[in-house]
Amino acid sequence: MAVDGLKLEKWEDAFQHPVASVRGTEKQLRVALQEKKEGLRALVGESYRDLLKTAERIIEMNDSIQRVEFHLSQASKQCNYGTLQKKAANAVTMKENEDNKDRKNRVTAAELAVLSNCPVAISRTLSRDKAPLVAAKLYILARLLRRSVSEKIKSPFITSLERQLSNLRVTILRDLEHELCRLDADSSKILQCLGAYSLITSSSASDTFMYFQNLRLNAVVSLLRQDTVSAETILEAIRLVNENLRLSTQLFPRRLSDTLTTLKIKPIFQEPAIHDILELNMAVHGNWISESIRKYTPWLKTDDLSNDGCKAEISSKLGTTLRAIFDGLEKAVKVVNQVESLVQIRYNILAASRGVMGRTSDLNSEDLNQSLNKIREIVNTRIREVLNGDIGGIGVLGSELSTLVANGTTKKREPASWSSMLSSFENAKGGRNLKAMVRAVNHSDKSGLRAIRLRHAKWVSNIANNYIHIKKMAEEKDWDPDNDDDDDEIDAPESLKEMNNKDTESLLSTYSEGLLEGYRLLETNLSTLVDGMRQTDEEAESTLPIENSCIALRFITVIRNTSLQYANTTIIDLSWFGKDATSRLYEFLAKGVAKKALRGFGKDLSRRKWTSDVSFDSLWEGSPKLPVQPSPLVFKFLRALVQSMNDIGADVWSRDAADTLKRNVAKSIWEELEASLVSAEKQTNGVSGLSIDTKETKNDESKDEGEGVKGEDANGEDAKSEDAKGEDAKGDKEADPSPPINPLKREQVLQTYFDTTYLDNAFRTARRRDVGGDEKNKESTIVLSWEFVERTREKISIETDERERMSRSAEDYWRRTSLIFGVLDI
């Protein structure tokens, strides 16, 4: 078996086999050699050109190897430290030169990209993040970028960006002003705004402090220069001043200097907040920003502001501000016409002013020292003006009364006493209609006084409310230190309680004096009106003077009864009001009311025949028989008098009015009675043997003989009324042709004495009733029975026991009949 020659490793291994195998291997090798030769010839014939190229490449490689060997040999010769260092430096220089060709363009592009996005970033920072200091830093960065880009590029786009940055500067400063003028801004926010202002304007610490003070002053002045200045505006202005003082004390000069120093420590470009703004894309553009911009650090002067300088400037600005506040306060309170509102304004302003006025020890300012007193003076002066204006409203009552009296009353009067009509009102809605009617009767509203009464009630209510509000000033709370954040720095010279007590006492004193002066002026006008009535009283024949007197009396009653009270205590005693006018009005009223009744009484008395018998002597009682009831003319006279009194209204007839009427009527009755006696004597004897003027003699004799005569307050009742014509008929009988010895008949004298005693009881005044005793000497009221006895003593004498019996009967009869003449028995 032949051996595979291709697998033999050595030629000696072929001879290790048999010869046959060796020959077979030889043959095999020769065949394989022949095939290889033929393949080689075919290959060389097909790739001859490739073979030539390969040979050339081999030659080139040989040349290259020779050159490398040459260079290596040269390098080995020149391989030392100095040469290598020089070559390395040359290599770096070459690299930089290659890089600088593209970096200029990339820096310009990066700066332009950041600059174009800065306006948007600044706007969003101001509106969304409310970070003025970051916005200011962005503005400074944009300004640096704009300067750098404008040196490299001249383009309208750069000009547009410059305009945007200029507008943004105005916007930032406006936002800073708004933030610095806010009342609720904290100190850290204020410091950021002041740092932003210093960055934008390159201001020093003193310039920044002045800017803040001027800004706060202008904010206060602009508030007070509005067309309408209200109390709320003043309070806001005072709060601004308070906040300014608080911030000035806390921030200047140390904290402001620290803030500005912080801005100088590191470059603006290193601010983390700037790198966090997505619009700037600093992760991409930051590395290409110029080194000068990246390392820019602002330089701010921080050591030019001292503590004394701050206090001096604050004091100066505060004085100007306070004067503006005082002027504004005067304008604000001038339009307020309510005492309650003024008192509340006063308290609010004083409470708000504590922060300002409590720093007098820190700030040397005259305006500051007097500010509390000035505020009190302004508000208290306005309160006095309002009070005087309200007090002056009482003068309108006098004018309305004068108009009412001048025009007369044409309205129908309500019934003067209880009427059966009043019992027929329905009681629905709480008896509203009945109450209105009773009120109208009680206040005589139909006489035209309703409007005056309601106006006076409203005026009194307003005056009382003013008094209450002023009184409440003393009850207001004192300073509340729990609500003061900086209580330790406040040293108010006087407590609010002390100021309130002083002002309350002063205002109430002025108020009381003003009210008294107003009432005195009203009383003077009323006296002038009564004097005018007096001039027309004699000329007028109508009932108008009586009605006017009633109106004036009711007006005085309204004033007296509607007193000013506080806590059930009378503020002003008005018992003195209208005393002089009232007495004169009572005289007018008594004269006018009794005129008709006295005229009828005089006519009836003139028809009496003193020499005839009494037509109703059958009604006499006792032994001897004496009168026990008054004559019809007396009863008729009293009924007419009471009817006249009721016609003008029972509310007019007070005790004093009734007493004045009684005195005047008693005097007039005696004049009529004495005239009748004189006439009877003249008719009988032809001469007047009796003297009319006997007053002095009567006063002396009354001390001895007047003990049994009693003067009592009176009204009469209708006894059995008989026809007066019967009495007249008796008196008209033919007289004896021969003149009688006595012109008076005893029965007529006795009946007249009973009538006068009865009238004495009816006309007994309240003073005589209270005092008692000798009536004739107690008052100027005429005692008719006594005067009659004295007048007829010489003609017909009445025994003492007869006088006593008739006096007791007349008093008893008056007691039983006085209710008929109720208005007379007041």
ZADO-381680 format. One record per residue (C-alpha): residue in three letters; x, y, z. Coordinates in steps of 0.05 Angstrom, whole numbers, plus 5000, padded with zeros to 4 digits. Each point is the difference from the previous one (the first is absolute). Layout:
// ZADO-381680
ALAXYZ...
This chain:
// ZADO-381680
MET500050005000ALA502750674979VAL501550515053ASP496850704995GLY506050434989LEU496350635017LYS499449775072LEU507349865010GLU503550485046LYS507149824981TRP503049684937GLU503449475043ASP493149765020ALA498749764927PHE505549495004GLN497249685062HIS495049624954PRO500849454950VAL503050164931ALA493449894966SER496850495045VAL505850484989ARG499249944925GLY492650115005THR501350615042GLU505150254949LYS495049924944GLN494750355040LEU504650585015ARG502250064927VAL492750034978ALA498450525052LEU506250404979GLN497849984929GLU493150255018LYS502950565041LYS504550224943GLU494250014952GLY495850395050LEU505750485011ARG500950114926ALA492650144993LEU499950485060VAL506250384977GLY497350064931GLU493350305025SER502750495053TYR506450254969ARG498350745008ASP498049875072LEU506649675010LEU503750604972LYS496150475045THR501649565059ALA507250024984GLU499850764995ARG496450045067ILE505349555030ILE505250484974GLU496350595030MET499449655066ASN507349884999ASP501150744988SER495350185056ILE503449535047GLN506550334983ARG497250695013VAL497049775067GLU506449715019PHE503350664982HIS495050415040LEU500549545059SER507350084999GLN499350754997ALA494850005057SER504449595043LYS505350524988GLN495450595017CYS495749695056ASN501350485061TYR495350405051GLY501050694973THR498549804929LEU493849615021GLN497350595042LYS500950484944LYS496549544951ALA494249895049ALA498950755008ASN500250084925ALA494849454994VAL495250355050THR500850664964MET498449664935LYS493749685031GLU497650665029ASN500950354934GLU495849474968ASP494550045054ASN499650775000LYS497849994929ASP493049725024ARG499650265073LYS498850724983ASN493849824961ARG497649525055VAL501050535056THR496150514960ALA494449514986ALA499649785074GLU499950725026LEU494850204948ALA495649405018VAL500350165075LEU498950754987SER493849874956ASN496949585056CYS501650485056PRO493850454991VAL495349415004ALA503849725061ILE499750685035SER492650084987ARG498449315026THR504450095061LEU496250645018SER493149724987ARG500649285022ASP505649935049LYS499450705031ALA507650035007PRO502250724986LEU507249875019VAL500649434950ALA496750444947ALA505050555015LYS505849514993LEU497149754934TYR499550724977ILE507350135018LEU502049354963ALA495950214939ARG503250695001LEU507049684999LEU498049524945ARG497050574959ARG506550395006SER504149404980VAL495749814940SER499250714975GLU507650054993LYS500049404954ILE493650074962LYS496250604973SER492949784987PRO492850285007PHE498649405044ILE505150255051THR496750694999SER493249685013LEU503049625059GLU502850655027ARG493150324999GLN497049395036LEU505350045054SER498750745009ASN492549875009LEU501649435048ARG504250465042VAL494050475008THR495649405016ILE504749735052LEU500650685034ARG492450085000ASP499149315031LEU505250185052GLU496250635018HIS493649605007GLU503349485045LEU503550525043CYS493450385012ARG496149385022LEU497949975073ASP500549245005ALA507049934971ASP504949685048SER507050245013SER503449464958LYS495750204940ILE501750735010LEU507449845003GLN499649614935CYS496450594967LEU505250495026GLY505749554976ALA496649954932TYR499450764996SER507350095019LEU502149504946ILE495950314945THR501750725016SER507149875027SER498050385063SER503850025065ALA497049835068SER498450735015ASP496850114932THR495849375009PHE497850235069MET498050684973TYR496249674944PHE496149585050GLN498350605044ASN497950434941LEU495949444972ARG496249905065LEU499050755008ASN497350064929ALA495349425013VAL497050355060VAL499650674965SER496849704938LEU494749685044LEU498550665033ARG499850404935GLN493949644974ASP493750394985THR496349665056VAL503949825063SER496449535047ALA501549755069GLU502249334970THR505050394958ILE502950325062LEU500449335035GLU503649704941ALA504850594999ILE501549915074ARG501049264991LEU505050164945VAL503750475047ASN499949485055GLU502649464953ASN505350484974LEU502450155071ARG500149265017LEU503849814938SER504850595005THR501749805072GLN501149274981LEU503550074932PHE504250635001PRO505850044999ARG502749315020ARG495549514964LEU500050404936SER507650035001ASP500349245012THR495349884941LEU504150424952THR506449695025THR497149314984LEU498950224928LYS507550164995ILE502549325024LYS499049574938PRO498950134925ILE492950074975PHE501049444950GLN500949515056GLU493050135028PRO496549315003ALA493350314986ILE502550254933HIS502449314979ASP493349715020ILE496250434950LEU498149544943GLU499350564949LEU507550165004ASN502249284989MET506450125038ALA501949274997VAL501550094926HIS501850734994GLY503450115066ASN506849744980TRP500350454939ILE498650655038SER505950485001GLU504549945060SER499350735017ILE492549925007ARG500649365039LYS504650335050TYR496350675005THR498850225073PRO496150655015TRP503550535041LEU495450355049LYS501850525052THR497549755067ASP503750425053ASP497150704988LEU493849935045SER500350145075ASN494949905056ASP499750745017GLY499150184928CYS494249514994LYS496550305061ALA500950714975GLU497149834932ILE494249605030SER498350585046SER500150504941LYS495649564956LEU495449835058GLY498750735015THR497950134927THR495749385000LEU496550175065ARG498350704976ALA496949704937ILE496149515044PHE497450575043ASP497750384939GLY496749384971LEU496749855067GLU496950695001LYS497149894931ALA497649305018VAL496250195063LYS497150624968VAL495249574959VAL497949565059ASN493750265035GLN498749445049VAL503050025070GLU500149245004SER504249964937LEU504750555025VAL501049655067GLN501549354964ILE504850354953ARG503450335059TYR501049335036ASN502549644937ILE504950554983LEU502750065070ALA500749255006ALA503449964932SER504550595018ARG503049675060GLY505749694960VAL501950694974MET498950425062GLY503349495046ARG507050134973THR501250705024SER506249785038ASP503349714937LEU498250564951ASN501050735015SER493950304964GLU495650575025ASP494349784954LEU500649295029ASN499950255071GLN493650404988SER496749524952LEU495249665049ASN497650675027LYS499350264929ILE495749414979ARG495750085061GLU499350744988ILE497849904927VAL494949465015ASN497450345063THR499250664963ARG495849654947ILE495949655054ARG498650685032GLU497950274932VAL495249424989LEU497350075070ASN498950754991GLY496649864934ASP495449505033ILE498650485057GLY498350544949GLY494349564977ILE496050225060GLY499550694967VAL495749684945LEU494849855054GLY499550735017SER499250194927GLU494649474989LEU496450255062SER500250724975THR497449784932LEU494449595033VAL498050595044ALA500450494942ASN495749574954GLY495149795053THR497149305009THR494949764951LYS500149285020LYS494549705040ARG501749865072GLU499349325032PRO495349935059ALA503450285062SER497749445045TRP497649294994SER494749924947SER495249434988MET502849994929LEU506549725028SER496649375026SER497649804932PHE506949894969GLU501749294980ASN505649665039ALA503449684941LYS507550054994GLY500850165073GLY494950554999ARG504350434954ASN494450474981LEU497950095073LYS507150145020ALA500850514945MET493650365021VAL501850015074ARG507050264981ALA496850544957VAL495450215057ASN505750005051HIS504850404957SER494650434965ASP503049794933LYS494150294962SER501950695025GLY505850004950LEU505449795050ARG500849294976ALA505450174950ILE503750425052ARG499249465053LEU502649454954ARG505850454977HIS501850155071ALA499649275020LYS504649834942TRP504750575020VAL500149775073SER501449294978ASN505850244957ILE502750435057ALA499549425049ASN503549534951ASN505650504992TYR500750045076ILE500249245004HIS505349954946ILE504350525034LYS499149665067LYS502249354969MET506750314983ALA501949945073GLU498149264999GLU504549814942LYS505749525012ASP507050245013TRP506049834957ASP500149254988PRO507349765005ASP498049294983ASN498750224929ASP506650374992ASP505649624968ASP505350505022ASP497150205067ASP506850065033GLU501950574952ILE493850425014ASP499950505057ALA493550404990PRO500250615047GLU492749955019SER495149425003LEU493949984955LYS495649965061GLU502750665028MET499150354933ASN492949734994ASN498150245069LYS502850704987ASP496650064932THR493449725026GLU499850505058SER501750584954LEU495049814946LEU494449875049SER501250675035THR499850364933TYR493949604979SER496250175063GLU501750744994GLY497949994927LEU493449665017LEU498550515055GLU501750574952GLY495449694947TYR494349955049ARG501250715024LEU499850254928LEU493649614989GLU497150315064THR501950694975ASN496549874934LEU494049755038SER499850625044THR500350434937LEU494249614971VAL496050095065ASP501350744998GLY497150014930MET493849655026ARG499550515054GLN499650574950THR494449684961ASP496249735060GLU496150645014GLU498250114927ALA497849294982GLU492749825009SER500849294973THR502549395036LEU506650024963PRO504050305059ILE497449455045GLU501849464951ASN506950304991SER501050025075CYS497949275004ILE504949824945ALA505750365037LEU498249675066ARG499749314968PHE506750154967ILE503050175068THR497149365028VAL503049594944ILE506850305013ARG499649895075ASN497249304998THR504949744948SER506250045042LEU506949774980GLN502049385040TYR505949535005ALA499649375042ASN493650255034THR503550645018THR497850674974ILE505550334959ILE497050715003ASP494750245048LEU494850394960SER495350195057TRP502150734989PHE498250004926GLY494650504982LYS498150205070ASP499250744984ALA496449864935THR495549495034SER497650495052ARG498350514946LEU496649474958TYR495849805060GLU497750725006PHE498150034926LEU496549345006ALA496250185063LYS497650664971GLY497849694934VAL496749375028ALA496050365054LYS497750584956LYS493749664973ALA497949705067LEU501250665037ARG496050374948GLY494149545011PHE500950045075GLY500050764998LYS493650014959ASP496549525047LEU502550375061SER497750674972ARG492949744997ARG500049795074LYS495250395045TRP503450075067THR493550235033SER495749404978ASP499349325032VAL504149394979SER495649584955PHE502849335026ASP500350165074SER495449405011LEU506249574991TRP503550325059GLU501149575061GLY501550065074SER497650465054PRO500450544984LYS499449814927LEU506350124960PRO502049854928VAL502849304986GLN501450064925PRO502550544953SER495550424957PRO498849814927LEU504250574973VAL506149755038PHE499049304975LYS498850264930PHE506450425004LEU504249415024ARG497249564945ALA501650524948LEU507050115028VAL501649255002GLN497249924929SER504750544976MET505849665035ASN498249334970ASP499450314931ILE507350184997GLY502349345029ALA500849715069ASP507449884989VAL501350755004TRP497250075070SER505649865047ARG499850215073ASP503250674986ALA495550134940ALA493849845040ASP502350425059THR501350604955LEU493149914970LYS496849955069ARG503550635025ASN498050414939VAL492849745000ALA499150125074LYS502350714991SER495450114941ILE494149695036TRP501050465059GLU500350604954GLU493449794968LEU496949865068GLU502350665029ALA497550374938SER493349665009LEU499750215074VAL501850724982SER494750004946ALA494749735048GLU501850535051LYS499650554948GLN493349764976THR497349965071ASN503050615033GLY501950424940VAL507150075025SER506049555011GLY501249985074LEU505249464997SER507350104981ILE502849524949ASP507250075021THR500149665068LYS505749514992GLU504550255055THR494550005051LYS497949304979ASN507049725008ASP500450285072GLU493149755020SER501149324970LYS505249845054ASP494650055054GLU493849724966GLY502649544945GLU501649395043GLY493449654984VAL500350124926LYS503449454959GLY502350084929GLU500149344964ASP501449784929ALA493649924962ASN495549794945GLY492450025000GLU494549524984ASP493250154973ALA495250005059LYS492849974983SER499850474941GLU494150454999ASP498050484947ALA504050645010LYS494350384970GLY495849855062GLU505150355043ASP500250584952ALA492550035001LYS500050065075GLY505250544997ASP495750394950LYS494250105048GLU497750705012ALA504450335052ASP497250385058PRO499250714979SER503350215064PRO507549875002PRO501849405044ILE504550095059ASN504649434978PRO501549874926LEU501949275013LYS495349465023ARG502749515051GLU498149374960GLN503750264940VAL506150165043LEU499949315032GLN499349654932THR505650434971TYR504549855060PHE498849254987ASP501550104926THR506550375016THR502049475050TYR498549464949LEU504150394948ASP505650075051ASN500349245004ALA499849954924PHE505550524992ARG504549755055THR507049944971ALA504749425009ARG504850435042ARG494550205048ARG497649295003ASP507049755018VAL501850565049GLY493350115034GLY499050535053ASP498050714988GLU498550014926LYS499350754992ASN507050145026LYS503249394967GLU498750224928SER497550564958THR493849604982ILE493650355019VAL495749645051LEU493150164973SER496249825063TRP504450445042GLU499650584952PHE492549934996VAL499149995076GLU504450625007ARG496250344945THR493149875028ARG501750055074GLU496950685009LYS493449814965ILE498849295023SER504149635051ILE501049254997GLU501149665066THR506349595010ASP496349345011GLU496050134936ARG506450114962GLU503049375028ARG493949594982MET499850264929SER507549914993ARG499549275021SER494049904954ALA503550334941GLU506349585012ASP495949365005TYR495950184939TRP506450144960ARG503049345022ARG493849644973THR499650394935SER507450124983LEU500549414952ILE495250364954PHE505250554992GLY505949524999VAL504750434958LEU499150575050ASP501749565060ILE507249844980
